[in-house]
Amino acid sequence: MGGIVTIQLVHEDLSERIIGAAMAVLNALRPGFDKKLYERALVIELRKRSHTADQQKQYPVYYEEQQIGTLVPDSVVDAKVIVDPKVVSAFNDEHMTQMIGYLAISGLELVLLLNFKFSKFQWKRIVRQTGRL
């Protein structure tokens, strides 16, 4: 007997609000700028919408119990989601691999890659493997 299966996405509501804010930024600025301009505008838009948006938050990286460097994601929203704006033709394996590393070091569960290259907004969710989507 078939039943309805509901899947709960990690930080689904917050993701939708971040994507909505990013779409507002893209609609206002249009394509054609450097990613840092979109990042700054997105932080302004998220804060206007009552979210915290920490730019350049630092996470120490350790090897053999010694700090070897620092990981610095573009933005962390509401201390839950890493947001990484891009201006690229397409997301690639290098982007995915880098974001999986960000999740491992930060301990957070979700990255949103946001692409501001085209007038049709593109995004990708990357989830740390915890058994949730």
C-alpha positions as CSV (number, residue, x, y, z in Angstrom):
1,M,0.0,0.0,0.0
2,G,1.4,3.3,-1.0
3,G,1.5,6.1,1.5
4,I,2.6,9.6,1.2
5,V,6.2,10.2,2.3
6,T,7.1,13.7,3.4
7,I,10.7,14.7,3.3
8,Q,11.8,17.5,5.7
9,L,14.7,19.4,4.2
10,V,17.4,20.8,6.5
11,H,16.6,24.4,7.3
12,E,13.9,24.5,4.6
13,D,12.1,27.7,5.7
14,L,15.4,29.6,6.3
15,S,16.7,28.4,2.9
16,E,13.6,29.7,1.2
17,R,14.0,33.1,2.9
18,I,17.7,33.3,1.9
19,I,16.9,32.4,-1.7
20,G,14.1,35.0,-1.7
21,A,16.5,37.7,-0.4
22,A,19.0,36.7,-3.1
23,M,16.4,36.9,-5.8
24,A,15.5,40.4,-4.6
25,V,19.2,41.4,-4.8
26,L,19.5,40.0,-8.3
27,N,16.3,41.7,-9.5
28,A,17.6,45.0,-8.1
29,L,21.2,44.8,-9.3
30,R,20.8,42.6,-12.4
31,P,23.6,40.3,-13.6
32,G,27.1,41.6,-14.4
33,F,28.8,42.5,-11.2
34,D,31.6,41.0,-9.1
35,K,30.5,38.4,-6.5
36,K,31.6,40.6,-3.6
37,L,29.0,43.2,-4.6
38,Y,26.2,40.6,-4.5
39,E,27.5,39.3,-1.2
40,R,27.4,42.7,0.4
41,A,24.0,43.5,-1.0
42,L,22.7,40.1,0.2
43,V,23.9,40.8,3.7
44,I,22.1,44.1,3.7
45,E,18.9,42.4,2.4
46,L,19.1,39.6,4.9
47,R,19.6,42.0,7.8
48,K,16.7,44.1,6.5
49,R,14.6,40.9,6.8
50,S,15.7,40.4,10.4
51,H,18.4,37.7,9.9
52,T,21.9,37.7,11.2
53,A,24.4,37.5,8.5
54,D,28.0,37.1,9.7
55,Q,30.5,38.0,6.9
56,Q,33.9,36.3,6.9
57,K,33.3,34.3,10.1
58,Q,36.4,32.4,11.0
59,Y,36.7,28.7,11.8
60,P,40.0,27.3,12.8
61,V,41.3,24.2,10.9
62,Y,43.3,21.6,12.8
63,Y,45.6,18.8,11.8
64,E,47.0,16.5,14.5
65,E,45.6,18.8,17.2
66,Q,47.5,21.8,15.8
67,Q,45.9,24.7,14.1
68,I,47.1,24.9,10.5
69,G,44.9,27.7,9.2
70,T,41.5,29.3,9.2
71,L,38.4,28.6,7.1
72,V,36.5,31.8,6.2
73,P,33.1,31.3,4.5
74,D,31.6,34.3,2.7
75,S,28.5,34.5,5.0
76,V,26.8,32.5,7.7
77,V,23.1,33.3,8.1
78,D,21.4,32.9,11.5
79,A,24.3,30.8,12.7
80,K,22.8,27.9,10.7
81,V,23.5,28.2,6.9
82,I,26.7,29.0,5.0
83,V,25.8,31.2,2.0
84,D,28.3,31.3,-0.8
85,P,27.5,33.7,-3.7
86,K,29.1,32.9,-7.1
87,V,29.1,34.5,-10.5
88,V,29.8,31.4,-12.6
89,S,28.6,29.8,-15.8
90,A,27.7,26.6,-13.8
91,F,28.4,25.1,-10.4
92,N,31.1,22.5,-10.6
93,D,32.7,19.7,-8.6
94,E,35.3,22.0,-7.1
95,H,32.5,24.2,-5.7
96,M,30.8,21.2,-4.2
97,T,34.0,19.7,-2.7
98,Q,35.0,23.1,-1.2
99,M,31.5,23.4,0.4
100,I,31.6,19.9,1.8
101,G,34.9,20.9,3.5
102,Y,33.2,24.0,4.9
103,L,30.5,21.9,6.4
104,A,32.9,19.5,7.9
105,I,35.0,22.2,9.6
106,S,32.1,24.5,10.7
107,G,29.9,21.7,12.0
108,L,26.9,23.3,10.2
109,E,24.5,21.2,8.1
110,L,23.8,23.3,5.0
111,V,25.4,25.4,2.4
112,L,23.5,27.4,-0.2
113,L,25.5,28.1,-3.3
114,L,23.9,31.1,-5.1
115,N,24.7,32.0,-8.7
116,F,24.2,35.7,-9.7
117,K,25.6,35.2,-13.2
118,F,22.3,35.1,-15.1
119,S,18.9,36.9,-14.8
120,K,17.3,33.5,-14.0
121,F,18.5,32.9,-10.5
122,Q,20.3,29.6,-9.7
123,W,21.0,27.9,-6.4
124,K,22.2,24.6,-5.1
125,R,21.8,23.1,-1.6
126,I,24.7,21.1,-0.2
127,V,23.9,19.1,3.0
128,R,26.4,17.6,5.4
129,Q,25.7,13.9,5.6
130,T,23.6,13.4,8.7
131,G,20.8,11.2,7.3
132,R,18.7,14.3,6.6
133,L,18.1,16.1,3.2
